[in-house]
Amino acid sequence: MATEIISVSGLHCHGCELNVEDSIKELPGIKKVKGNFNEGTVKVEFDESKTTTAAIREKIREAGYKDK
């Protein structure tokens, strides 16, 4: 298992957190996702054999946010 904390611009509220979390959860191998709009981050625990950081970042962009 790997853990990544990704900075995300555009997280303004709890709804934004949920939007990003739900998008990332669509990927295989995601164990836990927690957004934090106050810090502008998303913490993701995932199985590296099933998904990648690049795929997670792509999901963030698809949800309408920018990864830093």
C-alpha positions as CSV (number, residue, x, y, z in Angstrom):
1,M,0.0,0.0,0.0
2,A,1.1,3.5,-0.8
3,T,0.0,6.9,0.7
4,E,0.1,10.1,-1.3
5,I,-0.9,13.6,-0.2
6,I,-1.6,15.6,-3.3
7,S,-2.0,19.4,-3.3
8,V,-5.2,20.4,-5.1
9,S,-6.2,24.0,-6.1
10,G,-9.9,24.8,-6.3
11,L,-11.1,23.0,-3.2
12,H,-13.3,25.7,-1.6
13,C,-15.8,23.7,0.5
14,H,-16.9,20.3,1.8
15,G,-18.8,19.7,-1.5
16,C,-15.5,20.1,-3.4
17,E,-13.9,17.6,-1.1
18,L,-16.6,15.1,-1.8
19,N,-16.5,15.7,-5.5
20,V,-12.8,14.9,-5.6
21,E,-13.1,11.9,-3.2
22,D,-15.9,10.4,-5.3
23,S,-13.9,10.8,-8.5
24,I,-10.8,9.1,-7.1
25,K,-12.8,6.3,-5.5
26,E,-13.8,5.2,-9.0
27,L,-10.2,3.9,-9.6
28,P,-9.4,0.3,-8.7
29,G,-7.2,-0.3,-5.7
30,I,-8.2,2.8,-3.7
31,K,-8.4,2.0,0.0
32,K,-9.0,5.4,1.5
33,V,-9.5,9.0,0.3
34,K,-9.8,12.1,2.4
35,G,-10.0,15.6,1.0
36,N,-9.2,18.7,3.1
37,F,-10.3,22.0,1.6
38,N,-8.7,24.0,4.4
39,E,-5.3,22.7,3.5
40,G,-6.0,22.2,-0.2
41,T,-5.0,18.5,-0.1
42,V,-6.3,15.1,-0.8
43,K,-4.7,12.1,1.1
44,V,-5.0,8.8,-0.8
45,E,-4.2,5.3,0.3
46,F,-4.0,2.9,-2.6
47,D,-2.7,-0.4,-3.9
48,E,0.2,0.4,-6.2
49,S,-0.3,-2.8,-8.2
50,K,-3.8,-1.6,-9.2
51,T,-3.5,2.1,-9.8
52,T,-0.9,4.9,-10.0
53,T,-0.4,8.4,-8.7
54,A,-0.7,9.6,-12.3
55,A,-4.1,8.0,-12.6
56,I,-5.2,9.6,-9.3
57,R,-4.0,13.0,-10.5
58,E,-5.9,12.5,-13.8
59,K,-9.1,11.8,-11.8
60,I,-8.6,15.1,-9.9
61,R,-8.3,17.0,-13.2
62,E,-11.4,15.2,-14.6
63,A,-13.3,16.4,-11.6
64,G,-12.5,20.0,-12.5
65,Y,-9.6,20.7,-10.1
66,K,-5.9,21.2,-10.6
67,D,-3.2,19.1,-8.9
68,K,-0.1,20.9,-7.9
